[in-house]
């Protein structure tokens, strides 16, 4: 937990260099902590026996996320949230964003941190319920900084964020949403006993959201 706090502060002050370097340092630090604590591969959700269950639950989560995003894309009241300036990129850049920042630099290290090391340690200390609540609360707080980027990039949020009250409400809303998302990711990890399931769900949430937003923006360009 202390490492995550230090990492968050250092990231905000840009003292750890590029994202690839900082996330590599974070993952290495967490792996060292897990090793010194005597955590097994199963404790971290990395047991070979649970790979099949992880893939099954992960595939189901991916399908559910895709269905929700497709419904949101065709509902006028919800489709505006998909018009994010970060999706105004080329097809090649989209593939890069999906493969590197989303998969390698976000989903995998964050899941290793929260549903691997932290949840695994919490299970040994408190049991599944308290461990899930604590790690999900930390997951929500972890997303405060990225929320400010979303405020600037998404036109649906930009007007709300024009006031201090609006910013506070958006940040609190983001914490609440990611807290609930954290609980769902914990459930996937506990149910499947594998880190693969929450990693796939995390990739689906971030990657498919960007992909649907990309199609929504480019379709609008061609149709308007």
C-alpha positions as CSV (number, residue, x, y, z in Angstrom):
1,X,0.0,0.0,0.0
2,X,2.8,2.4,0.9
3,X,4.5,1.6,-2.4
4,X,1.3,2.6,-4.3
5,X,1.1,5.9,-2.4
6,X,4.8,6.7,-3.2
7,X,4.3,5.8,-6.8
8,X,1.2,8.0,-7.1
9,X,3.0,11.0,-5.7
10,X,6.1,10.4,-7.8
11,X,4.0,10.0,-10.9
12,X,2.2,13.3,-10.3
13,X,5.5,15.1,-10.0
14,X,6.9,13.2,-13.1
15,X,10.1,12.0,-11.3
16,X,9.9,8.4,-12.6
17,X,10.4,9.1,-16.2
18,X,8.2,7.6,-19.0
19,X,5.1,5.5,-18.2
20,X,6.8,2.3,-19.3
21,X,9.7,2.9,-16.9
22,X,7.5,3.9,-14.0
23,X,5.1,0.9,-14.4
24,X,8.0,-1.4,-14.8
25,X,9.4,-0.1,-11.5
26,X,6.0,-0.5,-9.8
27,X,5.6,-4.1,-11.0
28,X,9.1,-5.0,-10.0
29,X,8.6,-3.5,-6.5
30,X,5.3,-5.3,-6.0
31,X,6.9,-8.6,-7.1
32,X,9.7,-8.1,-4.6
33,X,7.2,-7.4,-1.8
34,X,5.2,-10.5,-2.7
35,X,8.3,-12.6,-2.8
36,X,9.6,-11.3,0.6
37,X,6.1,-12.0,2.1
38,X,6.3,-15.6,0.9
39,X,3.3,-15.3,-1.5
40,X,2.8,-18.3,-3.8
41,X,1.7,-18.2,-7.4
42,X,-1.8,-19.2,-6.3
43,X,-1.9,-16.4,-3.7
44,X,-1.3,-13.9,-6.6
45,X,-3.8,-15.6,-9.0
46,X,-1.1,-17.0,-11.1
47,X,-1.5,-20.7,-10.5
48,X,-1.4,-22.9,-13.6
49,X,-4.4,-25.0,-12.4
50,X,-6.7,-22.0,-12.6
51,X,-5.8,-20.8,-16.1
52,X,-8.8,-22.4,-17.8
53,X,-11.3,-20.9,-15.3
54,X,-9.6,-17.5,-15.6
55,X,-10.0,-17.6,-19.4
56,X,-13.6,-18.7,-19.1
57,X,-14.6,-16.0,-16.7
58,X,-12.5,-13.4,-18.5
59,X,-14.2,-14.2,-21.9
60,X,-17.6,-13.9,-20.2
61,X,-16.7,-10.5,-18.8
62,X,-15.4,-9.3,-22.1
63,X,-18.6,-10.3,-23.8
64,X,-20.7,-8.5,-21.1
65,X,-18.6,-5.3,-21.4
66,X,-18.9,-5.3,-25.2
67,X,-22.7,-5.7,-25.0
68,X,-23.0,-2.8,-22.6
69,X,-20.8,-0.5,-24.8
70,X,-22.7,-1.4,-28.0
71,X,-26.0,-0.6,-26.4
72,X,-24.5,2.7,-25.1
73,X,-23.3,3.5,-28.6
74,X,-26.8,3.3,-30.1
75,X,-28.6,5.2,-27.4
76,X,-28.5,8.9,-28.1
77,X,-28.5,9.9,-24.4
78,X,-25.4,7.7,-23.7
79,X,-23.5,7.9,-27.0
80,X,-22.1,11.3,-26.2
81,X,-19.9,9.9,-23.5
82,X,-18.1,7.9,-26.1
83,X,-17.0,11.0,-28.0
84,X,-13.6,11.3,-26.3
85,X,-10.9,13.3,-27.9
86,X,-8.4,10.4,-27.1
87,X,-10.2,8.4,-29.8
88,X,-9.5,10.9,-32.5
89,X,-6.5,8.9,-33.7
90,X,-5.6,6.8,-36.7
91,X,-6.3,3.1,-36.9
92,X,-2.6,2.3,-36.5
93,X,-2.4,4.5,-33.4
94,X,-5.5,2.7,-32.0
95,X,-3.8,-0.6,-32.3
96,X,-0.7,0.8,-30.5
97,X,-2.9,2.3,-27.7
98,X,-4.7,-1.0,-27.2
99,X,-1.5,-3.1,-27.1
100,X,0.9,-0.9,-25.2
101,X,-0.7,1.7,-22.9
102,X,-3.9,-0.3,-22.2
103,X,-2.7,-3.9,-22.0
104,X,1.0,-3.7,-21.0
105,X,1.1,-0.4,-19.0
106,X,-2.4,-0.3,-17.4
107,X,-4.4,-3.5,-17.2
108,X,-1.6,-6.0,-16.4
109,X,0.3,-4.0,-13.8
110,X,-2.8,-2.6,-12.1
111,X,-4.4,-6.0,-11.8
112,X,-1.1,-7.5,-10.5
113,X,-1.1,-4.7,-7.9
114,X,-4.7,-4.6,-6.8
115,X,-6.1,-8.1,-7.5
116,X,-2.8,-9.9,-7.2
117,X,-0.5,-8.6,-4.5
118,X,-3.0,-6.4,-2.5
119,X,-5.9,-8.8,-2.7
120,X,-3.7,-11.8,-2.1
121,X,-2.2,-10.2,1.0
122,X,-5.7,-9.0,2.2
123,X,-7.1,-12.5,1.9
124,X,-4.5,-13.8,4.3
125,X,-5.1,-11.0,6.8
126,X,-8.8,-10.4,6.7
127,X,-10.7,-12.8,4.4
128,X,-12.4,-12.2,1.1
129,X,-15.0,-9.5,2.0
130,X,-12.8,-7.1,3.9
131,X,-9.9,-7.7,1.5
132,X,-12.2,-6.9,-1.5
133,X,-13.6,-3.7,0.1
134,X,-10.2,-2.4,1.1
135,X,-8.5,-3.1,-2.3
136,X,-11.5,-1.7,-4.2
137,X,-11.4,1.5,-2.1
138,X,-7.7,1.9,-2.9
139,X,-8.5,1.2,-6.6
140,X,-11.1,4.0,-6.6
141,X,-8.6,6.5,-5.0
142,X,-5.9,5.4,-7.5
143,X,-8.1,6.8,-10.3
144,X,-8.4,10.3,-9.0
145,X,-5.5,11.6,-11.1
146,X,-6.7,10.0,-14.4
147,X,-10.2,11.5,-13.8
148,X,-8.8,15.0,-14.4
149,X,-7.5,13.8,-17.8
150,X,-11.0,12.5,-18.6
151,X,-12.5,15.8,-17.7
152,X,-10.3,17.5,-20.3
153,X,-10.7,14.9,-23.1
154,X,-14.4,14.1,-23.0
155,X,-16.8,16.9,-24.1
156,X,-19.7,15.5,-22.0
157,X,-17.6,16.1,-18.8
158,X,-15.8,19.3,-19.8
159,X,-18.8,21.6,-19.1
160,X,-19.5,20.0,-15.7
161,X,-15.8,20.3,-14.8
162,X,-15.9,24.0,-15.5
163,X,-16.7,24.7,-11.8
164,X,-15.0,23.5,-8.6
165,X,-18.3,21.9,-7.5
166,X,-18.5,20.1,-10.8
167,X,-14.9,18.8,-10.5
168,X,-15.5,17.5,-7.0
169,X,-18.7,15.7,-8.1
170,X,-17.0,14.1,-11.1
171,X,-14.0,13.0,-9.0
172,X,-16.4,11.5,-6.3
173,X,-18.4,9.8,-9.1
174,X,-15.2,8.4,-10.6
175,X,-14.1,7.0,-7.2
176,X,-17.5,5.4,-6.7
177,X,-17.6,3.9,-10.2
178,X,-14.1,2.5,-9.9
179,X,-14.8,1.2,-6.4
180,X,-17.7,-0.8,-7.8
181,X,-15.6,-1.9,-10.7
182,X,-12.9,-3.0,-8.3
183,X,-15.4,-5.1,-6.4
184,X,-16.5,-6.8,-9.6
185,X,-12.8,-7.4,-10.6
186,X,-12.2,-8.9,-7.1
187,X,-15.2,-11.2,-7.6
188,X,-13.8,-12.4,-10.9
189,X,-10.4,-13.0,-9.3
190,X,-12.0,-14.9,-6.3
191,X,-14.5,-16.8,-8.4
192,X,-12.0,-18.0,-11.0
193,X,-9.0,-18.1,-8.6
194,X,-7.0,-16.6,-11.5
195,X,-5.7,-13.1,-12.3
196,X,-6.4,-13.8,-15.9
197,X,-10.1,-13.1,-15.5
198,X,-9.8,-9.5,-14.1
199,X,-7.0,-8.7,-16.5
200,X,-9.3,-9.6,-19.4
201,X,-12.1,-7.7,-17.9
202,X,-9.9,-4.6,-17.4
203,X,-8.6,-4.8,-20.9
204,X,-12.2,-5.1,-22.2
205,X,-13.3,-2.1,-20.2
206,X,-10.5,0.2,-21.3
207,X,-9.8,-1.3,-24.7
208,X,-13.3,-1.9,-26.0
209,X,-14.4,1.5,-24.7
210,X,-11.6,3.2,-26.7
211,X,-12.4,1.0,-29.7
212,X,-16.2,1.7,-29.7
213,X,-15.4,5.4,-29.1
214,X,-13.0,5.3,-32.1
215,X,-15.7,3.8,-34.3
216,X,-18.3,6.2,-33.0
217,X,-16.1,9.3,-33.8
218,X,-15.1,8.0,-37.2
219,X,-18.6,6.9,-38.1
220,X,-19.8,10.4,-37.2
221,X,-17.2,12.0,-39.4
222,X,-18.2,9.9,-42.3
223,X,-21.9,10.4,-41.8
224,X,-22.1,14.1,-40.8
